[in-house]
Amino acid sequence: MSLYIVPLMIGPWQWVIIGLGILLLFGGKKIPELMKGLGSGIKEFKNASKDESKEIEEKE
Protein backbone atom coordinates (compact mmCIF):
# COMPACT_ATOMS: atom_id res chain seq x y z
CA MET A 1 0.00 0.00 0.00
CA SER A 2 1.45 3.35 -0.97
CA LEU A 3 0.95 6.51 1.03
CA TYR A 4 -0.50 9.48 -0.78
CA ILE A 5 0.26 12.85 0.78
CA VAL A 6 -2.43 15.42 0.08
CA PRO A 7 -1.39 19.08 0.25
CA LEU A 8 -3.11 21.08 2.95
CA MET A 9 -5.94 22.79 1.12
CA ILE A 10 -8.56 24.20 3.43
CA GLY A 11 -11.70 25.56 1.84
CA PRO A 12 -14.28 27.94 3.27
CA TRP A 13 -16.49 25.20 4.72
CA GLN A 14 -13.52 23.66 6.53
CA TRP A 15 -12.76 27.06 8.11
CA VAL A 16 -16.38 27.31 9.26
CA ILE A 17 -16.21 23.86 10.83
CA ILE A 18 -12.89 24.67 12.52
CA GLY A 19 -14.34 27.94 13.85
CA LEU A 20 -17.42 26.20 15.23
CA GLY A 21 -15.22 23.56 16.86
CA ILE A 22 -13.13 26.23 18.56
CA LEU A 23 -16.29 28.02 19.69
CA LEU A 24 -17.65 24.81 21.18
CA LEU A 25 -14.37 23.94 22.89
CA PHE A 26 -13.59 27.30 24.47
CA GLY A 27 -16.93 29.08 24.64
CA GLY A 28 -17.82 32.60 23.57
CA LYS A 29 -16.35 34.33 26.62
CA LYS A 30 -12.88 32.77 26.36
CA ILE A 31 -12.24 33.51 22.68
CA PRO A 32 -11.60 37.28 23.12
CA GLU A 33 -9.13 36.49 25.90
CA LEU A 34 -7.37 33.95 23.70
CA MET A 35 -7.15 36.39 20.78
CA LYS A 36 -5.83 39.14 23.06
CA GLY A 37 -3.12 36.80 24.32
CA LEU A 38 -2.28 35.74 20.79
CA GLY A 39 -2.07 39.36 19.65
CA SER A 40 0.22 40.36 22.51
CA GLY A 41 2.42 37.34 21.81
CA ILE A 42 2.77 38.29 18.15
CA LYS A 43 3.52 41.90 19.10
CA GLU A 44 6.21 40.77 21.55
CA PHE A 45 7.74 38.49 18.90
CA LYS A 46 7.89 41.36 16.38
CA ASN A 47 9.54 43.65 18.93
CA ALA A 48 12.11 41.00 19.80
CA SER A 49 12.93 40.38 16.14
CA LYS A 50 13.35 44.13 15.54
CA ASP A 51 15.70 44.37 18.53
CA GLU A 52 17.77 41.45 17.24
CA SER A 53 18.05 42.95 13.76
CA LYS A 54 19.16 46.28 15.28
CA GLU A 55 21.85 44.50 17.31
CA ILE A 56 23.10 42.69 14.20
CA GLU A 57 23.27 45.95 12.24
CA GLU A 58 25.20 47.63 15.07
CA LYS A 59 27.77 44.81 15.12
CA GLU A 60 28.36 45.17 11.39
N, C-alpha and C positions, 0 to 999 in steps of 0.2 A: 504494500500500500504506500503510495507516495503522498507526501504532505504538500498541500497547496496553500501558499501564503497569500492571503487577500490583503491588498493595501487598505489602510484605514480610511474609509470613505463614509463620513457621517452625513446623512441627509437631514432635511428639516424635521421630519417626523421622529427621527432618532433623537434629535436635540430636545424635542418636546417631551419624549418619554424620559430622557435623562433628567430634564428639569422637574418633571412631576415626581420622579423617584427621589430626587434631592429634597423636594418640598415635603414629601411624605416622611423621609428619614429625619429631617432636622426640624420641621415645623416652620410656620410663617414667622414666628418671633425670633428665631435663631439666625435666619438667613441674613438679615441686615448686619448682625454682629459678625458673622463669618466673612461677609464681603468687606466690612470695615477693617477687619484684621488682615485680610488678603491685600487690600489696598495699601495699608501701612507697611506691610512686609515688602511689597513691590517698591514702594517709595524708598524704604531703607536700603534695599538692594541697589537701586539706581544711585543713591547718594554714595554708597560705599564704592561702587564701580567708578564714579566720577572722581572720588578721592584717590583711588588707586591709579587712575590714568594721569592725574595731576602729579602724583609722586613719581611716576615713570618719566613724565616729561621733564621734571625738575632734575632727575638724575642724568638725563641725556644732556 
